[in-house]
Amino acid sequence: MGRIDKITKGKGIWLIDSKGNKIIDAVGSMWCNVWGHSNPQLINAITTQSKKIQHSSLFNLTNEPIEKLAKNLTRISPGMNKVFFSDNGSSAMEIAIKMALQYWSNIGETKKTQIATLENGYHGDTFGAMSVGYVPEFFGKFKKQLFSTIQFPVPNKYRVPNGITLVDYQNNCLDKIEKRFSKNNDIAAFIMESGAQMAGGVIIYPQEFQRKISKLCKKYNILFVLDEIATGFGRLGSMVQYEEQKSIPDIVAYGKMLTGGYLTMAATLANKKIYDSFSGEFYDWKHLFHGHTFTGNPIAASVANENILMYEKYNLIKKIQKTSKIFSKYYQEILDIDIVGDIRHKGMLMGIELVSNKEKKIPIRTKKSINKVFFEEGKKQGIYLRTLGNIVMLVPPLSIKENELDMLLSRTIKTIQAAKSKII
Ligand SMILES: Cc1ncc(COP(=O)(O)O)c(C=O)c1O
């Protein structure tokens, strides 16, 4: 089992190699898988559409599946009016950044050119996305080439400073934001992940944090831009995370789970105010100069439409909320492991923070790659695991069954125990 080689097949939660070895896809194939692998309905949507038209451009033209998808997306996204399609999450965020900056220029407001973000945020690997989601470990080598942003701290429930409550901590963070917002009228947009920071270490925001930022944005006339690429579409237990957070954005991006995780597609949605600012006569040059070859691909759109239909038909969000309770059965057992400092769980996401000292909450640091150790040990237990820094992440297919999640969690515990001696 330790010797999984090339993946040749997938079935449900399982990835299968050329020799028939099986591992549980605990990563949801990079956090995007919804219905497991080889789902017949999604495959059917792909094959049916691929016999009609495989790709046709959205430049001047349109196609049936993409129009249907635009309707589906605006229907499920309160406050959103129009959709700009792309083919990966990083591009969707580039588009969100360009839309937000150009909005102010289109309406003749030239002072608003700065972007505010949260420390630890992650929004993709292209240059704009790296700038607004600057993770020093990933992007340090390009620091000089990135544009500067105004970063604010995030109240991390696990690391509340001594002597204050979580509420105080959160208020301090919000005060910092308000203080800067009120200083200059130079901020175009506030960009953040919706509900939780994923790559930044599974930091689930305390209640009200996101809603209060959205209110500050309204108060100071700053666009509120949300990244739901990893956290929307049920990952945190709601179809649209910003609805749960009571924080309607001006612009929001979806990706990953949009096609059930089968084909590459992302979308940037905007409200009417943003959209309207881009219309005018051709010579006004108000349009958004952005378009990718595969923007609006009809096969990806067809599978996305089928995926959304299935969420509704099979009541997936309710199922996630029920199945997600299985995680809590294992909290104590995981926390009892001496290198586990914290577990953070919401919906179909769990982050397990590894520490070298529980009391002082010191993150485990080692010269070895923790990710490699967990990947190897995970394979021996029959799971495909990926860690980010000292955080073990469980991001399984959203439709995972209760007994399968039990199996995944038991195997994760065994993996952490086996990996322990290899990383300390
Ligand atoms: C929150 C968030 N935004 C954007 C992206 C970038 O998406 P992609 O990898 O499709 O470019 C990711 C990818 O992990 C993400 O987690």
The ligand as an SDF file (V2000), in Angstrom:
LIG
                    3D

 16 16  0  0  0  0  0  0  0  0999 V2000
   -9.0330   30.6280   -1.5260 C   0  0  0  0  0  0  0  0  0  0  0  0
   -8.3850   30.3190   -2.8310 C   0  0  0  0  0  0  0  0  0  0  0  0
   -8.4150   31.2240   -3.8120 N   0  0  0  0  0  0  0  0  0  0  0  0
   -7.8590   30.9980   -5.0110 C   0  0  0  0  0  0  0  0  0  0  0  0
   -7.2340   29.7960   -5.2880 C   0  0  0  0  0  0  0  0  0  0  0  0
   -6.6000   29.5660   -6.6240 C   0  0  0  0  0  0  0  0  0  0  0  0
   -7.3070   28.6640   -7.3800 O   0  0  0  0  0  0  0  0  0  0  0  0
   -6.5940   27.8430   -8.5660 P   0  0  0  0  0  0  0  0  0  0  0  0
   -5.6650   26.8780   -7.9110 O   0  0  0  0  0  0  0  0  0  0  0  0
   -7.7310   27.1830   -9.2800 O   0  0  0  0  0  0  0  0  0  0  0  0
   -5.8820   28.8390   -9.4100 O   0  0  0  0  0  0  0  0  0  0  0  0
   -7.1840   28.8180   -4.3000 C   0  0  0  0  0  0  0  0  0  0  0  0
   -6.5150   27.5350   -4.5630 C   0  0  0  0  0  0  0  0  0  0  0  0
   -6.2300   26.7490   -3.7060 O   0  0  0  0  0  0  0  0  0  0  0  0
   -7.7650   29.0830   -3.0310 C   0  0  0  0  0  0  0  0  0  0  0  0
   -7.7150   28.1960   -2.0400 O   0  0  0  0  0  0  0  0  0  0  0  0
  1  2  1  0
  2  3  1  0
  2 15  2  0
  3  4  2  0
  4  5  1  0
  5  6  1  0
  5 12  2  0
  6  7  1  0
  7  8  1  0
  8  9  2  0
  8 10  1  0
  8 11  1  0
 12 13  1  0
 12 15  1  0
 13 14  2  0
 15 16  1  0
M  END
$$$$
